[in-house]
Amino acid sequence: MSSVETYHGWKRDRAGSWALGLSVPRALLVVAAVMMTGFVVANGAWSAVPVVLPLAGLMLVAAWMRVQGLAVGEWMLRMVRFRRAKAARETWYAGAAWQPAADPRDPAGLPRADLPGVLAPLRFLEEELGAGTPVAVVHHPYEQSYTVVLHIQFPGLALADASSAARRVGAWGALLAGWCEEGKPVTRVGLYQRYLPEDGAELVQWTAAHTTLDAPPLAASTATALLGGQQVWQSRHEAYLTVSLSQQRARSAIKAAGGGDTGAAAVLIREVGAALDRMRSAGIEVRRWLGVRDLAEVIRTAFDPHAAGPRAAHRAAAGDPAWAGTAPGVDPELAGPAAAEAKLGSYHHDGGYSVTYQVYEWPRSPVAAGGLVPVLRSTATARRAIAMVYEPLPPSQAERAVLGDITRSSFSVSMRQRTGGLVRTSERQALADAQRQEAENALGHGLVKFAGYLTVTVTDPERLEEACAELEADAAGQGCRLVLRRLWMAQDAAFATTLPLGLGLPSTRAWA
């Protein structure tokens, strides 16, 4: 019997830190506090001490003291930004009553999808995937990226034996490593899963289609009673894979394919098609490439949970060859919410109330491949959605990132040693992890940045905190051991990260 393989060694990205783990603004606060105090002491301005010392102390507290992973100064800055946005009604969104007008800057004259916040710039293009099959391509003009969305299914790891689980994990790693090569245009891969209450629409539709007029009355009444009395507590699992292409990195390939949106879509579809065999090796089966209406339905049902039942019933009815109604899916102009409001720690959108968390820290101790299973379980009170966003780094960028980590970790350790401070075990471990990554990078291994987000959605606001407590308990439980951070004052943007639209990782600027 093979032993269960475990995984560990994930390293939290320290990009944006400058010295001793401080970002540039926090380091400037420390320098300013020290210089103010030194200036007062050096010039003997003792009358200013009652003012300068408390001010310097507050500056040091704002720079050093952390609350839920953020410095006090960062919390204050976020609060100021949120209050300013709230006063300007930027946290409130109301959908347009009519179809949005075409963007005059768009040469194709495409209508804009009526979406809130960070989703507003997105354009939904429709290309063909051979034999006239429509494929949705999401264009982000600011990021200069194109994204295709695949509806996938996979057997999972919860019931797999140790060898099968290790093989699938290795194949998934090989899939990502294939996009870590220099010159590859793929810059982002997203894996999205959501669990929705099973409404039984397909079962009802199938029963109606297979019930004949001469069916025994007792059988028909029994079937009707069973379908009418079923309890909606089971969940339906949906999984999507997004692949994003950088317009800047693939400039020459896009030009060779005809240029513009059509050329970018052709390059992206070609890249994804070349990776289908590696997906199958990882146990990923592509059910279909989402079209524009399909993708709009996914977005719409995320914003309005009450629309999931009617949309599922419509899609099930449209599967009948004799169907003469509208095509399944939703018009992209109607994909967004009718109204939405971002609050301090939650997001209210149509009939749903959501809270989104970031996986702040992955398990420190080794865990099995199915470590995320506890947070993916179905619940009777809430819907859950999880997003894993990966950014494959080319070798040159990976080398710079690893060397930067080594430099920062070495500087922190040496500074504490020179000042006689105690070097913490976590700092030594960070340096060792960075050196191990450098060795693996030299052997040709790929380096991938990734982030995880979890959204819990309820239709009853009284059950929201209960659903959040259930999720936090599942994440902290044995076998999972995730540290979650509620994304306060950014819930609208955070909710967008769990939609299968290929939104990227947070920026790692030095001034963050």
C-alpha positions in Angstrom: 0.0 0.0 0.0 1.5 3.3 -1.1 1.8 6.1 1.5 -0.1 9.3 1.1 2.1 12.0 -0.4 2.0 15.4 1.3 2.8 18.9 0.2 4.2 22.0 1.9 6.6 24.9 1.5 4.3 27.5 0.1 5.9 30.9 0.6 4.0 34.1 1.1 5.0 36.7 -1.4 6.9 39.5 0.2 7.0 41.7 -2.8 6.4 45.3 -1.9 8.5 45.0 1.3 11.6 47.1 1.4 13.5 46.6 4.7 12.8 44.4 7.7 9.5 43.4 6.0 8.3 47.0 5.8 6.8 48.6 2.7 8.2 51.9 1.5 5.5 54.0 3.2 5.8 52.2 6.5 9.6 52.5 6.4 9.3 56.2 5.8 7.1 56.5 8.8 9.7 54.8 10.9 12.5 57.0 9.5 10.5 60.1 10.1 9.7 59.2 13.7 13.4 58.5 14.4 14.5 61.7 12.7 12.0 63.9 14.6 13.0 62.5 17.9 16.7 62.7 17.1 16.3 66.3 15.9 14.6 67.3 19.1 17.2 65.7 21.3 20.2 66.9 19.3 19.0 70.6 19.4 17.9 70.4 23.1 14.3 71.5 22.2 12.9 69.9 25.3 9.8 72.0 25.2 8.7 70.1 22.1 9.2 66.7 23.7 5.6 66.4 25.0 4.4 66.9 21.4 7.0 65.1 19.4 7.3 61.9 21.5 3.6 61.0 21.4 3.5 61.8 17.6 6.6 59.7 17.0 5.0 56.9 19.1 1.8 57.0 17.0 3.9 56.9 13.8 5.8 53.8 15.0 2.6 52.1 16.0 1.0 52.8 12.6 4.1 51.4 10.9 4.8 48.3 13.1 1.6 47.1 14.8 -0.4 44.7 12.7 -4.0 43.8 13.0 -5.2 40.8 10.9 -2.2 40.9 8.7 -2.2 44.7 8.0 -0.4 47.5 9.7 -2.5 50.0 11.6 -1.4 52.7 9.1 -2.7 50.6 6.2 -6.0 50.1 8.0 -6.3 53.9 8.5 -5.5 54.5 4.8 -8.1 52.0 3.7 -10.7 53.4 6.0 -10.1 56.9 4.6 -10.4 55.7 1.0 -13.6 53.7 1.8 -15.3 56.6 3.6 -14.4 58.9 0.7 -15.8 56.4 -1.8 -19.0 56.0 0.3 -19.5 59.8 0.5 -19.2 60.0 -3.3 -21.6 57.1 -3.7 -19.0 55.0 -5.4 -19.9 52.0 -3.3 -23.4 52.0 -4.7 -24.3 50.6 -8.1 -27.6 50.7 -10.0 -28.0 48.9 -13.3 -29.1 50.8 -16.4 -32.8 50.6 -17.3 -31.9 50.2 -21.0 -29.2 48.4 -22.9 -25.9 50.2 -22.4 -24.9 52.3 -25.4 -22.0 51.2 -27.5 -18.6 52.5 -26.3 -17.6 55.3 -28.8 -13.9 54.3 -28.3 -14.6 50.7 -29.3 -13.9 50.4 -33.1 -16.2 47.3 -33.2 -19.1 49.3 -31.6 -19.8 46.5 -29.2 -22.3 47.2 -26.4 -20.8 47.4 -22.9 -21.9 44.8 -20.4 -23.6 46.6 -17.5 -21.3 45.4 -14.8 -20.2 47.2 -11.6 -16.9 48.3 -10.3 -13.7 46.6 -11.5 -15.8 44.6 -14.0 -17.1 47.7 -15.9 -14.3 47.9 -18.5 -14.7 44.2 -19.6 -15.7 43.6 -23.3 -17.3 40.3 -24.3 -16.2 39.2 -27.8 -17.5 36.2 -29.6 -15.2 34.2 -31.8 -15.6 30.8 -33.5 -14.0 27.5 -32.5 -14.2 25.5 -35.7 -17.5 24.2 -37.1 -19.2 27.5 -36.2 -19.0 26.9 -32.4 -19.2 30.3 -30.6 -16.6 31.0 -28.0 -16.6 33.9 -25.5 -13.4 35.9 -25.2 -13.2 38.4 -22.4 -11.1 41.5 -23.2 -9.8 43.7 -20.4 -8.6 46.9 -22.2 -6.7 48.2 -19.1 -4.8 45.0 -18.4 -4.5 44.4 -22.2 -5.5 40.8 -21.7 -7.8 38.3 -23.4 -9.4 35.4 -21.5 -11.3 32.3 -22.6 -13.5 30.3 -20.2 -13.8 26.5 -20.2 -16.6 24.6 -18.4 -14.7 21.6 -17.0 -15.3 18.6 -14.8 -12.8 16.3 -13.0 -13.1 13.3 -10.6 -11.6 15.1 -7.6 -9.1 13.8 -5.0 -11.3 13.1 -2.0 -11.9 9.4 -3.0 -8.8 8.9 -5.1 -6.0 6.5 -3.9 -2.6 7.9 -3.1 -1.0 7.1 -6.4 -3.8 8.5 -8.5 -3.9 11.7 -6.4 -0.1 12.2 -6.8 -0.3 11.5 -10.5 -3.1 14.1 -11.0 -1.3 16.7 -8.9 1.9 16.1 -10.9 0.0 16.5 -14.2 -1.5 19.7 -13.0 1.9 21.0 -12.1 3.2 20.0 -15.6 0.3 21.9 -17.1 1.3 25.1 -15.3 5.0 24.5 -15.9 4.3 24.3 -19.7 3.3 28.0 -19.5 6.4 29.0 -17.5 8.6 28.9 -20.6 10.2 32.0 -21.9 8.1 33.8 -24.5 4.8 32.0 -23.7 1.9 34.4 -24.1 -0.3 32.9 -21.3 0.1 35.0 -18.2 -2.7 33.8 -16.0 -4.7 30.6 -15.3 -7.7 30.5 -13.0 -9.5 27.6 -11.5 -13.0 28.4 -10.2 -15.4 26.2 -8.4 -18.8 27.0 -6.9 -21.4 24.9 -5.1 -25.1 25.9 -5.7 -28.2 24.4 -4.1 -29.7 21.7 -6.4 -33.1 22.9 -7.5 -34.1 19.7 -9.3 -35.0 21.6 -12.6 -33.4 19.0 -14.8 -35.1 16.1 -12.9 -38.5 17.9 -13.2 -37.9 18.5 -16.9 -36.9 14.9 -17.6 -39.9 13.5 -15.7 -42.3 15.7 -17.6 -40.7 14.6 -20.9 -40.9 10.9 -20.1 -44.4 10.9 -18.6 -47.0 9.6 -21.0 -50.7 10.4 -21.1 -51.6 6.8 -20.4 -49.4 6.6 -17.3 -51.1 5.0 -14.2 -52.7 7.8 -12.1 -51.1 6.5 -9.0 -47.6 6.5 -10.5 -48.1 10.1 -11.9 -49.4 11.4 -8.6 -46.6 9.7 -6.6 -43.9 11.2 -8.9 -45.5 14.6 -8.6 -45.6 14.4 -4.8 -42.0 13.3 -4.6 -40.8 16.1 -6.9 -42.9 18.7 -5.1 -41.7 17.7 -1.7 -38.0 17.4 -2.3 -35.8 19.3 0.1 -33.3 21.7 -1.5 -30.2 20.9 0.5 -28.0 19.1 -1.9 -25.5 21.1 -4.0 -24.6 21.2 -7.6 -20.9 21.5 -8.4 -19.7 23.7 -11.2 -16.0 24.1 -12.3 -14.5 26.5 -14.7 -11.0 27.0 -16.0 -9.8 30.4 -17.5 -6.7 31.0 -19.5 -5.6 34.6 -20.1 -3.2 35.9 -22.8 -1.1 39.1 -22.5 -1.6 41.3 -25.5 1.9 42.9 -25.0 3.7 39.5 -24.6 2.0 38.0 -27.7 2.2 41.1 -29.9 4.1 39.4 -32.7 1.9 36.3 -32.7 -1.2 38.4 -32.7 0.1 40.4 -35.7 0.9 37.2 -37.6 -2.7 35.9 -36.9 -4.3 39.0 -38.4 -4.1 41.5 -35.6 -6.7 43.1 -33.5 -9.3 41.2 -31.4 -9.6 38.4 -34.0 -5.9 37.7 -34.0 -5.6 37.8 -30.2 -8.5 35.3 -29.9 -6.9 33.0 -32.5 -3.6 32.9 -30.7 -5.4 32.3 -27.3 -7.6 29.5 -28.7 -4.5 27.9 -30.3 -2.6 28.0 -27.0 -5.5 26.4 -25.1 -6.0 23.8 -27.8 -2.4 22.8 -27.6 -2.8 22.2 -23.8 -5.9 20.0 -24.0 -3.8 16.8 -23.8 -2.0 18.0 -20.7 -5.4 18.8 -19.2 -6.7 15.3 -19.8 -3.5 13.9 -18.2 -4.5 15.9 -15.1 -8.0 14.4 -15.1 -9.6 17.6 -16.5 -12.4 17.0 -19.0 -13.5 20.1 -21.0 -17.3 19.9 -21.2 -17.6 22.9 -23.4 -16.0 26.3 -24.3 -18.4 28.9 -22.9 -20.1 31.2 -25.3 -21.1 34.8 -24.5 -24.6 33.9 -23.4 -23.3 30.9 -21.3 -20.7 33.1 -19.5 -23.3 35.9 -19.0 -25.5 33.3 -17.3 -22.7 32.3 -14.9 -22.2 35.9 -14.0 -25.9 36.6 -13.6 -26.6 33.6 -11.3 -23.7 34.7 -9.1 -25.1 38.2 -8.7 -28.7 37.0 -8.3 -29.0 33.6 -6.6 -32.7 33.6 -7.1 -32.1 33.5 -10.9 -30.3 30.2 -10.7 -33.5 28.1 -10.6 -35.3 29.7 -13.6 -32.1 29.8 -15.6 -31.5 26.1 -15.0 -35.1 25.2 -15.9 -34.7 27.3 -19.1 -31.5 25.5 -20.0 -33.0 22.1 -19.4 -36.1 23.0 -21.5 -33.9 24.3 -24.3 -32.2 20.9 -24.5 -35.3 19.5 -26.1 -34.9 19.1 -29.9 -38.4 20.5 -30.3 -37.6 23.7 -28.3 -38.6 26.8 -30.2 -37.9 29.5 -27.5 -34.9 31.6 -26.9 -31.5 30.1 -26.7 -30.1 29.1 -23.3 -28.1 31.7 -21.5 -28.4 35.4 -20.8 -27.8 38.4 -22.9 -24.4 39.9 -21.8 -26.1 43.3 -21.4 -28.2 41.7 -18.6 -25.4 39.8 -16.9 -24.8 42.3 -14.1 -26.9 43.0 -11.0 -29.9 45.4 -11.0 -28.4 47.0 -7.8 -25.4 46.4 -5.6 -23.8 48.0 -2.6 -20.4 47.4 -1.1 -20.4 47.6 2.7 -17.7 47.6 5.2 -17.4 43.8 5.4 -20.0 42.5 3.0 -21.4 42.9 -0.5 -25.2 43.1 -1.2 -26.1 42.3 -4.8 -29.7 41.8 -5.9 -31.1 39.0 -3.7 -27.7 37.9 -2.4 -25.4 38.8 0.5 -21.8 37.8 0.2 -18.5 37.9 2.1 -15.2 37.2 0.4 -12.0 36.0 2.1 -8.5 35.8 0.9 -6.4 32.8 1.8 -3.8 34.8 3.8 -1.6 31.8 4.7 -1.5 28.3 3.4 -0.8 25.3 5.7 2.6 25.5 7.3 2.6 21.7 8.0 2.4 19.1 5.3 -1.1 18.4 4.0 -2.5 15.8 1.6 -3.6 16.7 -1.9 -7.3 16.9 -0.9 -6.6 19.6 1.8 -9.2 22.0 0.4 -12.1 19.5 0.5 -13.4 20.8 3.9 -14.1 24.3 2.5 -15.8 22.9 -0.6 -18.4 20.9 1.2 -22.1 21.7 0.6 -24.1 23.5 3.2 -27.8 24.0 3.7 -27.4 27.7 4.5 -25.0 29.1 1.9 -23.4 28.9 -1.5 -19.7 28.7 -1.7 -17.3 29.7 -4.4 -13.5 29.3 -4.5 -11.0 30.8 -7.0 -7.4 29.8 -7.4 -5.5 32.2 -9.6 -2.1 31.3 -11.0 0.4 33.4 -12.8 3.2 31.4 -14.4 6.5 33.3 -14.4 9.0 33.0 -17.2 12.5 31.9 -16.1 14.0 35.4 -16.3 11.2 36.9 -14.1 11.4 33.9 -11.8 15.1 34.4 -11.3 14.6 38.1 -10.4 11.8 37.3 -8.0 13.9 34.6 -6.2 17.0 36.8 -6.0 14.8 39.6 -4.6 13.5 37.2 -1.9 17.0 36.1 -1.0 18.2 39.7 -0.8 15.4 40.8 1.5 15.6 37.8 3.7 19.4 38.0 4.0 19.2 41.8 4.8 16.6 41.2 7.6 18.7 38.4 9.2 22.0 40.4 8.9 20.4 43.5 10.3 19.1 41.7 13.4 22.5 40.0 13.9 24.4 43.3 13.7 22.1 45.1 16.1 22.2 42.2 18.6 18.6 41.3 18.0 17.2 37.8 18.1 16.8 36.3 14.6 13.4 34.6 14.5 12.9 31.1 13.2 10.4 32.3 10.6 13.1 34.6 9.2 15.6 31.8 9.0 13.0 29.6 7.4 12.1 32.3 4.8 15.8 32.6 3.8 16.1 28.8 3.5 12.9 28.6 1.4 14.2 31.3 -0.9 17.5 29.5 -1.3 15.7 26.2 -2.0 13.6 28.0 -4.7 16.8 29.3 -6.3 18.2 25.8 -6.5 15.0 24.5 -8.0 14.9 27.3 -10.5 18.5 26.5 -11.5 17.3 22.9 -12.3 14.6 24.2 -14.6 11.6 24.1 -12.4 8.8 26.5 -13.1 7.8 29.2 -10.6 4.1 30.1 -10.2 2.5 32.9 -8.1 -0.9 32.1 -6.9 -3.7 33.3 -4.6 -6.9 31.8 -3.3 -10.2 33.5 -2.6 -13.4 32.2 -1.0 -16.9 33.7 -1.3 -19.9 32.7 0.8 -23.3 33.8 -0.3 -26.7 33.7 1.4 -30.2 35.0 0.5 -31.1 35.7 4.1 -29.0 38.5 5.6 -29.7 37.0 9.1 -27.7 33.9 8.1 -24.7 35.6 6.7 -22.5 35.7 9.8 -23.5 32.1 10.6 -22.4 31.0 7.1 -19.1 32.9 7.6 -18.5 31.2 10.9 -19.1 27.8 9.2 -16.6 28.6 6.5 -13.9 29.8 8.9 -14.3 26.7 11.0 -14.0 24.5 8.0 -10.9 26.3 6.8 -9.2 26.1 10.2 -10.1 22.5 10.8 -7.8 19.5 10.8 -6.6 18.6 7.3 -7.1 22.1 5.9 -5.5 24.6 8.3 -6.0 27.7 6.1 -5.7 31.2 7.6 -8.4 33.3 6.1 -8.6 37.1 6.0 -11.9 38.9 5.4 -11.3 41.5 2.8 -12.7 44.5 4.6 -13.6 47.6 2.7 -13.0 45.9 -0.7 -15.8 43.4 -0.8 -17.1 44.4 -4.3 -13.7 44.0 -5.9 -13.1 40.8 -3.9 -16.4 39.3 -5.1 -15.3 39.8 -8.7 -12.2 37.7 -8.2 -14.4 34.6 -7.6 -16.2 35.0 -11.0 -14.6 33.1 -13.8 -13.4 36.1 -15.7 -9.6 35.8 -15.2 -9.0 38.7 -12.9 -5.4 38.7 -11.8 -3.4 38.7 -8.6 -3.0 41.9 -6.6 -0.3 44.3 -7.7 3.0 44.0 -5.9 4.1 47.6 -6.1 6.7 48.9 -3.6 4.2 51.6 -2.5 1.4 49.1 -1.8 
